Amino acid sequence: MQYYGAVYRPPSEANSLIIQATLGCSQNTCTFCGMYKNERFIIRPKEEVLKDLQEMSAHADHVRRVFLADGDALIIPTDTLVTYLETIKELYPYCQKVGVYASPKSIQSKTPEDLKLLHSKGLTIAYLGLESGSNKILKAIKKGVTAEEMIACCQKLNEADILTSVTVISGLGGRQLMEEHAVETGKVLSAMQADYIGLLTLILEPSTPLYKDHQEGRFTLLTSREVLLETRKMIEHISSPGTIFRSNHASNYIALRGTFDDDKEKLLKSLDLVLKENAPLSEKFRML
């Protein structure tokens, strides 16, 4: 099996068999993101994907999870996805989860019946990039969606019993919109009621428009302390009982983990401890 271009996957899919059902990202306009910029989005021919699944089935005994890449496999026609899911079930008897990245566009294109069918065939989890709950920030980063639409997308997946993992990015509003980013993101996450929330910290890549905005003074990166203050404010505004929260990516300054709302006070106290002691935080290189 051959992979095409750079392959990206969620951190929790580290041990998954990755099958490229699409190449690139169907949106690919976000100003902070350097992924897939040199790739044209395509849906791979069905016969090629089925061939990859067949070829890798020689290792089926070791496969517990399959991730259908690249940036938006959910946009594939439902009948084709059903074929892939049925093939995975047939060839990989020990597979317990199948995951995809899902854009707002792809979720909106599916009917509730489509999503319920996909879940019944084995689609387990969808990963959504909320990035921010602020419509001002979403517009600035050219996300191509509103916070209200993101809420509706997540709820649509919830109703189909597909697990949802939502990613947000600390510092995405810069110093100029730090408060709005924290408060509005907390509110939107509360409305989404996702199964998982993953918090990353913004790292600027030279190839992105947001990097250029920073270089020319239109965007100010947060300091490590400001990131923690913003994170605290965001958590204060989240109420999402049963949602598993993780902020333990390599981009984060401190590792946080817990389950809302039970561990909310514990998370806030962990942040307060670092902020109160003014413990030194290594200022990571925020630009690659």
Residue, then its C-alpha position, 0 to 999 in steps of 0.5 A: m500500500q502506498y500513501y500519498g503526500a503528508v498523512y495527518r491523523p488525530p492523536s488518539e488514532a496513533n495505533s490505527l490502520i490509516i487508509q486514505a479514502t480521500l486526499g487533502c482537505s475539502q475546505n483548505t482555506c483556514t488561515f492558521c493551518g499549513m496542512y494539505k496546502n500543496e494538495r488538491f482535494i480528491i475522493r480516491p477511486k473506490e477500487e483503489v481504496l478497496k485494494d488497500l483494505q484487501e492488501m492490509s488485511a494480511h495484518a488484520d489480527h493486529v488491527r483494532r482501529v481504522f482511520l479513514a483519511d485524509g481531511d474529510a472522508l465523511i464527504i464520500p458518498t454514503d453508499t461508498l462509505v457503506t461499502y468501505l465499512e462493510t469491507i472493514k467488518e469482513l476483513y478486520p474481525y477484531c476492529q472495534k472503531v472506525g473514525v473519520y475527520a468530518s467537515p461542516k460541509s460533509i456533515q451538512s451533506k448527510t441526512p440523519e438517515d445517512l448518518k444512522l446508517l453509517h453508524s449501524k455499519g460501523l462508523t464509530i467516531a467523527y473528529l471536528g475542528l471547531e477551532s473557536g466559538s467566536n464567529k468573529i474569529l471563525k470569519a477571520i480564519k476563513k473557517g467557512v462556517t458559523a458557530e451556530e452551524m458547528i453546534a448543529c453539525c455536532q448535535k446531528l452526529n450526536e443524534a446518530d450515536i456517532l461519537t464526536s471529538v471536537t478540537v479547539i485552539s488556544g490563542l487563535g484570537g490572539r491578544q486582541l480577541m483573547e477574552e471573546h475566544a475563551v468565553e464564546t468557545g466555552k459557550v459553544l462547547s457547552a451547546m455541542q455536548a461532544d463526547y471528547i474535547g481536545l485543546l491545542t495551542l496555536i503554533l504559527e507555520p511560515s506558510t500560513p496567512l496568519y503567520k504573515d499577519h503576525q509578522e506584519g503586526r496584525f496578530t499578536l501571539l499570547t504569552s504562555r501565561e496568557v494562554l493559561l488565563e485564556t484556558r481557565k476562562m474557557i473552562e469556566h464557561i464549559s458545562s458538558p456533563g460526561t465530556i472527556f477533556r484533554s489538553n495534553h498535546a505537545s503544543n500545550y504548556i501544561a497537561l490537563r485531563g478530566t471529565f466535565d462537569d465532575d472534574k471542572e473544579k480540579l482543572l481550574k485548581s490545577l491552572d490556579l496553582v501554576l498561575k499563583e506560583n507564577a511557575p516558570l513555563s518554557e516559552k515554546f517556539r510559537m512559530l515553526 
